[in-house]
Amino acid sequence: MAVHEIRIDPRLTLREEPATGHNRWHPDIPPVVRCEPGDEVVMETRDAFDGQMGPGATLKTVEAPDLDVVHPLTGPVHIEGAQPGDLLEIEILEIVPDGYGYTVQVPGFGFLRDVFPEPFIVRWRLADGWATSGDLPGVRIPAAPFMGTIGLSPGHEALARITARERAAMERGGFVLPPSADGAVPADPGIAARGLRTIPPREQAGNVDIKQLGAGTRLYVPVDTPGALFSAGDAHFAQGDSEACGTAIEMNATLRVRFALHPGQAAARGVRGPRFARSDYWVAPQYAAPRRFYATTGMSVGRDGEVAAEDATLAARNALLEMIDHLGERGWSPQQAYAICSVAVDLKVSQLVDVPSFLVSAFLPEDVFTG
């Protein structure tokens, strides 16, 4: 077994150090390292906004960030022998957090972007297994680090298919960031103009934001291009299920992974998207299933009293708005409450069968409060 390393200079942006990674998905991006199945790779990663939200960031920064540079990924890593139709097993061995993190509410982004049009920032100190902040006094979030964006490159055929379907979604009025050469790394015109943006998750994973993908989890992703081309970035210190305001506790981090290749298994088993598994608790049980919690619920019913039959989005929105109201009753401002929801509150689908109304519950772990 060999160990390979990709080191970055955290003082530099990806654009200033382009040999370490990329911020678009494209199968022609050259690998940074090559490894054999069974090898380990250590990768230093940049935060989701590529340094824009550092300790000196202001609300003006948050109000108008450069979204063209989201997300800077470290890689790709070429796994020798990997071919389309294979299944790549990514064993996440370790994620080492930085000492600084942030949660931001960017105008026009996030699940409740229509309700929260103003910028907001929480600066976190990450130390001794906890995140604390003077912007949210009395809140302490336990460490549960994972990579928000982790995955493989699509092949050329998938690249064209995904581009077409996302363009169609945009034409129907969906919120889509189409390919754009602005801010793209690499800047090669053939890649920059056609590379997929990193915002949504896709068949080869990517920006999945699955908080259970911490150390000890095995992620399985179907290979779609020779060498698989693995990359990661956008590390999170902790996150609530839904990452409601658009960001978790964002940070730089160091990731250590090991690869195993299962030839032909994605094709043979019909694996069309990422799967993951583990054999022990992903965090201490009292944080995975909080001992003490307060929960709110939301149904597929609008504020006007009309039923939107089987609308899980509306149910989730209502559960989240109820939780923000509850936190307001406890003295938090709406933006503080929204941030707490994004980093600590879990949205869970409670039922999908009692038509016409779905029901979503929002769970707030009480142990995040120190007072």
N, C-alpha and C positions, 0 to 999 in steps of 0.2 A: 504493500500500500504506500502510495506517495501522498504528500501534502503539498498543495499548491496555494499560493497567496496572491490576492489582488489588494494592494494597499493604495489608499488615496491620501491626498493632502486636504484635510477638512477646511483649510483656509481658502481653498480654491473652489470655484464652481466647476460643474462638469464641463461647461464650455471652455473653461481655462485649462482643463485636464482631460481632454476628450479621449485619450487612449485608455481610460479606465472604465468607460461605460457608454451608455446611450439613453435617450429619452423618447425613443420611438421603437415600435416593434417592426422588424423587417428581417427576412431570412438572409439578406446579403450583408448584414453587419458582421464584420470580421471578429472572430473570437479573441478574447484577451488572453485566455489560457486554454490548453487542451489537457484532458485527463482521461484516465481509464476508469471503467466501472470499478467500484471499490475504493477509489481514491477519495480523499477529503480535500475540500476547498475552503479556505478562509477568505472572506470578502468584507472589506470595510465599505460601508454604505452611507450615502448622503440622505438628508431629510427630504420630505416630499416636495418642498418649495425651493430646494437647492440653495439654502442659506438665506433666503429673503426674510425669514421670520426669526432671525437670531435675537439675542438678548437686547440689541439696540433697536429692534423693529418698533415702529409707531403705528397708530391707528391709520395714518395715511398710507403706510406700507400695506396694511391689511386691506384697505379700501380698494387698492388698485394693484394687486400683484401681477407679475408676469406669468400667466398661466401657460405660456408656450414652453416653459422649461420644466413643467411637471410631467412625470416623476423622473428624477435622475436615477438610473439603474446601474448597478455594477455588473459587468459582464460584457458579452456573453461568455459562457463556459461551454466548450465543445466536448461532448462525451464520446470518446472513440467507439465506433461500432453502432451507435444509435441510428436507427432508420425509421422512416414513417411506418406507422403501424405498431411500433414497439411501445411498451409502457415503461416510463422512467419513474423509479422510486427515489424520492428525495428524502433522505433521513436528516431531519433538522437536529443537529447535535448541540448547538449553543447559540445564544444571542446575547451579546454583551451590550448593555445600554450606555449611552453617553451620559453626561451629567446635567444636560440642559434639555428641556422639552417645551413644547408649546401646543396650545389649542387655539385655533382661530376660527372666526365666523366671517367668511368673505362674502360681501354683498353679491347676490345673484347666484349663490351656490349653497348647497345643503338641502335637506329634506323639507325644511320649513322656510325656504328662502323668501317666500312671499310675506311671511310674518316677521322675519328678522332682516330688514334691509340695511342695517347699520353695521359697521365693522366692530369687531371685538376680539380681544386677545387675552389669553391666560398664559403666563410664563411659569413654567414648572421647574422646581429643583428636584433632580432625580438622585437619590442617595439612600443607601441602606435598605433597599427594597421597597421604597415608597416614593411617591410624587407628592410634593406639597407646593403651595403657591400663596403668596400674599394677595393675589387677585381673587382667591377663593379661600379666605381664612376659615379654619375649622374643618377643611376637607383634606383627607389623606387617602390616596389611591394606591392600592397594592400593586406591585410589579407583576406583570404578566406579558413580557415582551414577545413580539412576533413581527414578521415581515408583512406589511400591508400589501406589498406588491412582490410576487414571487411566481415564476413560471418560465415557459418556453416560448420560442418564436413560432408563429404560424409559418407554414410553407407558402409558396407563391400562389397556389390555387386558393388556399384559405384566405390569404391576404386580399385577393380580388373579391372573393365572396363576401368577406366581412365588410370590406369597404362599401360594396354595393348595398348590403342590407342596412348599414348604418346611415348611408346617404338617404335611403328610402325612409328610414325612421325620422331623419331630420326634415325631409320634405313633408311628412305627415304632422310636423309640429313638435317633434321630440327634441329634448335637450341633448344635442350631440356635438362633440368637438371633432370636426372632420380632419383629414390629413392636412398638414400645413408645414411648410419649410421654415416658417418663422421660429427661431430659437431651437431648431432641431439639431440634435447631436446623434450621429455624425451629420456633418453639413454637406456631405456628398449629394449633389442634386438628385441623382437617381434614387437615393434612399429617402432623403428629407421630404421630397414632394409626395411620396407614396406611403411612407411609414405610418403605421397605426398609432394613434394617440394612446397613452397609457391609462386613461381614466377608467374605462369599464373592464370588468372581467370578461374573459372569453374562454373558448374551448381549451386552450393551453394555459389556463389560469390567468396570471397577471394580477390586476388590482382587486383581489378577492376579499381583502379585509376580514379574513376569518381569524378571530382571536384565538382559536384553539390550535393554530399552527405555530405553537411555541416549541421549545426544545423538548425532544422526545416524540414528536409527531412524525409520521411518515406520510408524505404527500405523493400521490400517484397521478401522473399527468401523461396523456397520450402524446407521443412524439409525432410531429408533423413535418419535420425537415431534417435532413442528414446532420448528425451531431447534436440534435435536440436543441442546442443553444439556450442554455439556462442563464437567467439573470434574476437579480433581486434588488430591492431597495425599499424606501418608504417605510422605515421601521417605526413601530408603535410601542411605547412603554406599557400602555394599557388602553382598553377601548370597551365601550358598551356595545352589545350586539345591536347594530344598525348604524353606528357612527353618525348619529343624527345630524349634527351641525356641519358635517363634511370633513371634519378632522378629528383624530383621536388625540392622544398625547404623542405628538410627533417628535422624532429625534434622529440623530445619527446613531449608528450601531455597528457592531462587528458580528457577522454571521459565519457559522461553521456548519458545513453540510457534507454528507457523504452520499454517493450515487450508487444505485443498483439498477441494472438493465434487465428487463423481461422481454426478450425478443418476440415480436409478433403478438403479444398478449392484448394490446389495445384493440387490434383488428379482430382477433379471434373471439374476444369477449364482448365486443361492441362497446368499449369504453369511449364515450364521446366527450367527457369533460373531467375536471379534476375530482379526485376522491382522496380521503385522508383517514388515517387510523392511528391509534395509540393504545398502549397496554397499561397505562396508569393515569391517575388524575393529571389534568393539564395544568391546574393550579391546586393549591390547598383546598380541600373540599368546602370549607366554609366560605370561600370566595367563588367557587364554581356554582354552588347552591347555597346562597347566603342563609345563615342561621336566622337573622332578623331582616325583614324587608317590609317595604310598603309598596303596594301595587295599585296601579290605575288600569282602567280598561277602556277600549274604544270599539265601537261597532260600525258597521257599514251604513251609517245614518248621518246625513249632513246636519249642520247647525240649523238648517231650515226645517228639520224634521222629516225630510224625504229620504226614503231608503234607496241607496245605490247598490243594487243586488250584487252580492258576492264580490265586493270591492275591498280587497285586503289593504290596498294603499290608504283608502279613507279610514279604515279601522285603525291602522297603525298611526296615522296622523292624529286621530282623535285620542288614542291612548297617550301619545306623546304630549299633546296639548294639555290633557288632564294632569299629567305628571308635572309639567311646567307650572300649571296653576297651583298644584300641591306644594311645590318647592317655593312658590311665591308666598304662600300662606306661612311658610317657615322663615321668611325674611330675605329670600334671595331675589335679586332683580331678574327680569325675564331672560336677559342674556347670560347671566350667571347660571340660571337654571338650565338653559339650553346647553351650555357647556358641560354641566354636571351630567345631563342626560347622555351627551355624546361619549363621555369617557367612562361612565359607570352604570348607566341604566340599560337593562336588556329588554328589548322588544321580542316577545314570543307569541307565536300564533297559537291561541288557545283552542280555537275550533274553526273548521272550514266546511262543516256539514249541515249546520242548522240554518238552512237557507230561509230567507234571502240574506241574512246578515252574518258575515264573518265576525269573529271577535279576536282582538289582539290585546295582550296584557303587557304593561310596562312595569318592570321590577326594579326597585331602587334598594340596593343593599344599605342598611342603616349603619353598618360598621365603617362606612367611608367618612362618617362624621366623628370628629374627635371630641366635640362638646357634649 
